[in-house]
Amino acid sequence: MVQSLRAAFYRGGTSKAVVFNSKDLPTDQALRDRIFLHVLGSPDPNGRQLNGLGGGLSSLSKVVIVGPSTHPDADVDYTFVQIAVRAPVADYGSTCGNMSSCVGPFAVREGFVTPTDETCQVRIHNTNTGQIYQAEFAVKDGAALEDGNFEIPGVSGSGAPIRLDFLNPGGAVTGALLPTGHEVDNIITDSGERFEVSLIDAANPVVFVRARDIGCTGHEAPETLDNNAELMHRMDEIRRAGGVAMGMATCAEEIPLSNPKVAMVAHPREFTSLDGRCNSADSHDIAVRLISMGNFHKAITLSGGMCVAVACKLEGSLPAQIGGDAKTIRVGNPSGVLPVDAEVEAIGPTQSARSATTFRTQRCIMSGAVHYPDDLLRKEIDTP
């Protein structure tokens, strides 16, 4: 017998996710995870998720859960679940900045928040990180406005802008903006290579390495980088060594796939984005190629973009050595240029991130129900 579960399918920024109201889900997380894997079509050894709503990429294999707030300073809770494409894994170890943009509109749709003006502000508690952010967007006839002229790299067409203000984003996962206490560190990978890196935890932890130090320009297409097996192995070793240095595990093997991210940074130069547009060297302040869930992201994760912005404001860090002079940080990425603001203040010798701000668009593509078989809840799966 087939069971039905109320759900919606949203695009948020440059990602897509199946979105659930928490009241509709089983309380047992193991049961939830089985449903999520089935709905997204994972695991798929072919890497396409044809038997579900996933798109075969980390940015298209996501779940969002929205429910009543458990935090006194927020209106709703937001829980993000990254669904692995090829493995039976539902990962709660990171957040998604892009899908953050759909949480406010979904909260209005589900009646968690009732707009009282043409502009709605929703305070959102991210349960993955314990942090609060605010979404601000236009509403019409009691619903979030989706039509508009605002464009973001990596998304065709335009939409209504949503302002996202992440308050005190430092220490989202590790508890400290600079987990090692340094803007620049030296790490040694399991292969014995030494790299100079910046280990920054703002919105999500990221290990930053110079592109030139790994033989890249920092402007390559994601497919070119993904197809370089030696490079991908080195980047993962750098990521894992950085994660250990940040205190996220005691050894490289224990570092999860979701976090930390790893990104190469480079000085601006002309590049062609995935839509064929030519981006001049003066169109961006820093070039970034970031890996998420084992592949170079076709744009840049929004949380990664905010971490870049904060890192550029941290005097002495590798990103700051490249793009630190800019007020608004324009991040060159495979899909184009993402503008992100950040505010960092120095209190004595300590630097603190006060906020990170950016704009996204979102769209509710479908609302209805997803289906799963009765016996799904009796099957065994491996979940963290």
N, C-alpha and C positions, 0 to 999 in steps of 0.2 A: 504494500500500500504506500502511496506517495503522500508525504506531508508538505504543507505549505507554510511559508514564513514571510511575513511582511518585510519588504525591503525597498530601497531606492538605489539607483545607479547614477553616480555623480562624476562629473569632471571637476576637479579642483586644481587650478593652475595647470601644470603640465603632467598631472597624474589623473588616474581614474580609480574609483573604489566602489564597492558595494557598501551601502550605508544602512545601519540598523538602529532602531530605537531599542535601548537596552531592555525595556520591559517585555519585548517580544522574544527575547533570547532565553535559552535555558540558563539556569544559574550556575550549572557545572561547567567550568572552563573547558574541560576535556571534550564534553559534548559540543560546546560551541565550536571548538577548533575543528572537529570532524565535519561539522556543517560548513564552516568557512572553506575548508580544503575542497569539499565536494562542489560547492557553489562556484569557486574560482577555477576548478578543473585541475587541481594539483593532487598528487605529483604527476607530472607528464614527462616521461623520458624523452619525448620528441621536442620538448621545450616550447610548445605552442598553446597549451591550455585550450585546445579546441572543444573539449568536453565541458567547458565552463565559461564563466564571464571574464576570466583573466585574458591578458593579451600577450603572454609569453615574455614579458619584460617586468623588471621589478617595479617600474613606475605604473604598470597596468595590472598589478597583482596585489591589491590592497583591500583591507576591510576597515571601516570606520564604525565605531559604536558611540552613540550619543545618548546620554541619560541625565537624570536629575543630578545637580551638583552635590558633591560631598565636601566642598570647600566653601567656607563662609564668604569668600570674596569673589565667587563666580556664580554664574547663572546656570551653567551646564557642565557636565563632565564629558571629555573627549578621550576615547581610548583608540589608539591606532594599532592595527595588527598587520604586519608584513607577511604575506603568504609566499613561501618559496615556490618557484616554478617547477623544479625537477625533484624536489624532496618533500616529504610529508611534514613540513615544518610551518607552524604558525608562531611568528616571532613578535614578542611584545617589548623587545629591548631598545626600540628607537621610536621616534615620532616622525610625522610627515608634515612638513611645513606647507606643501602645496595643498594637501587635503584639508589643512586647517581652514582654508577659505570656504569650504562648504558647510562647516559645522554651524556657524551662525544662521545661515539661510535654512538649514535643516531644522534647527531648533525652533525657528519661527514657524515653519511648516507643521511641525509636530506639536506646537502649542506650548513649548517650554518657555517661550518668550513671546509677549504680545507687543507689537510695535505701537507706539503712541504718537509718532511723528513721521515725517517723510524720510528721516534717517534713523536707522536702528543701530544700537550698540549692544553687543553681546559679550559678556565676560566669560571666558572659557578656561576651564581647568583641565590641563593635559595630564591624565593619570600616568602616562608613561614616564614623564619627567617631573611631575609635581609642580609644574610652573603654570603661571597665569598669562594669558594673552587676551587682547581685545580685538574683536572684529567689528568694523563699522561699514555699513552699506546702505544704499538707498532701498526704500520699500515703496510698493505701489499696490493698492487694494489688499493690504495685509500680507503681502508676500515679497520676498527679496526680488529686486529688479535684476534681470539677467541681460537685457538688451542695452547696448551702449557702444561707445566709440573707442574704448580702451583696448589696446592690443598688448599681448605679452609674447615674448619669443617662444617658439615651439608650438603655438596654438593658432590654427587658421581662424580667420575672422576676428571679431571683436566682441566685447561684452561690457557690462557695468563693472566699474572698479570696486574692489573690496580692500579697504585699508586694514592691515594686520600690524598691530603693535605688540611686540613681545617684550614684556617687562622683566628686567633683571635676568637676561637669558644666560648669564654665566653659570657654569656648573650644572648644566641640565642633566647630565648623567653621572659625572664623577664627583660633583659637589664643589668643584673649583673651576674658575675661568682658566687658570693656568695650573693644571693638575700637578706639574712638577715644580711650579714656582718660578719657571724660567720662560722667557719669550722664545729662546732658541735652545735646543738640546741636540746632543749627538747620540744616535742609537746604533746598535750593531745587530744586524739581522742574523737569522739562523745560518745563513750561508757565509757569515763572516764579513759582510760588507758594512761599511760605516757610512752613515748619512747624517747630514745636518738637517734638522726638521724643526717645525713649530707645532706644538701640541696644544690645541686650543679647544675648549669645551664651551661653546655658546650656541644654544638651541639644539645642537648635536655635537659630539666630539669629532674633530677632524685632525688627521695627521697631514700637515702640509710639507711638501718636499719640492725643491726647485726642479723644473722640467729638465733643465740642462744637465743636472746631476744624474739623471737616469737616461740620458741620450735622446731626449725629446725636445721639441720646440714649444710644446704646450698649446699648439693650435691645430693638432691633428684631428681628423674625424674619429668618432667613437669606434666605428667598425675597424678602422686601421689599427687602432690601439688594441681592441679586443682580440684581433687576429694575431697579435704578437705574443705568443705563448711565453717567451722568456720575460718580456716586460710585465705581463700579467702576474707571473710568479714573483718577480722582484717587488712589484707594487703590493702584493698581498703580504709578503714578508715584512715590508716596511710598515704596513698597516698593523700587523700583529705585534711587531716589536714596539711600535708606538703605543698600542693599546696596553701592553704590559708596563711600559714606562709611565703611562697615565694611571696605573693602578687598577685597571679593569679586569685583570686576571694575573695569575702568578706565572703562567707560561704561555707561549704563543699558541699552542694547540687549544687552549681554553678560550681564546678570543672568539666571540660569536661573529657570524657573517654580517649581521646588521650594523654593528658598531664596534670600533670607530669607523668613520669613513676615511678615505685617503684621497688626497688631491694633489696634482702637480700644478705649480703656479709659474707664470712667465710674464715678462714684459710685453706690452701691447705690440702687435704687428697686424698687418692686413690678413684677414681670413674670410673664407666663404662659409656661411652658415648652412645648415641642412636644407633650408628652403631656397638655396641658390643665391641669396643676397650676398653682396660683397660688403664686408664691414672693415672700414679703414682703421688704421692704427690709432687715430685720435677719437674713435667712437667708444673706447673703453679704457679703463684704468689698470686693469689686471686681467690676464688670461688664466682661466681655470679649466682643468679637465678632472672631473671627480668620479670616483668609482662608488657605486652603490650595489650591494648584493652581488658582487662578483663581476660586474660589468661597468664600463664607462657610461655614465648617464648621458642621454641624448640632449639634455639641457643642463640643468644643475638642480639638485634638490633645493627646495626653498630654505630648509633649515641649513643646508650647506652654504647657500648664498648668504644667509645672515651671519653664519660663522665667518665667512670670508670678510664681510663688512666689518665685523667686530675685530677680527684679526688685523685688518688694515689700519685700525685705529690704535692697536697695541704697539707702542713704540718699540722698535727693535725686532719684531717678529719678521719672518720671511715675507708674508704678504705685505706688511707695512713697508718693507724695503722697496717694494714695487709700486704699490698704489696708495701709500699712506698720505700723500699730499692732497688727495681729492676730498671734497666735503661729502658729496654723495658718491658712493662707490659704484662704478659701472663695471659689472662683471662680464667679461667676454666668455661665452660658453658655446658649445656646438650649435645651439639653436639661435644664437644672436647675442644680445646684450641685456642683462638684467640689472636695473638700478636698485640699490639697497642702501638704506641709511642706518647708521649706528651711532650711539652716543656712549663714549667711554670717558671716565674721569679718573684722575690720579688722586689718591688719598695717601699722602706721604709717598713711600716707595711702592705702594700697592696700586695696581690698576683694576678698575671695576667697570663692568659693562652695565649701563643703566637701561638701555633699550636697543631694540633693532626693529626697523620698520620697513615694510615693503607693500606693494599692491599686487593683487591677483584678480582673476575673474573666475567665475564658477558657473556651472550649468547642471540642472537636474535633467538627465537624459531620459530616465525611466523611473516610474514608481509603480509598485505592484507587489508581486510575491515571487520568491524563489522556491524551488522544490527540492526535496531530498527523500530517499527511501527510508522506510521504517528501520530496516536492518542496519542502516548507517550507524546508528547509535550503539550498536553492539559490536562494531568492528574495532580492532585495535589499531592505533596509530602512534607514531613517535612524535611527541611534542616536547618542547623544552620545559 
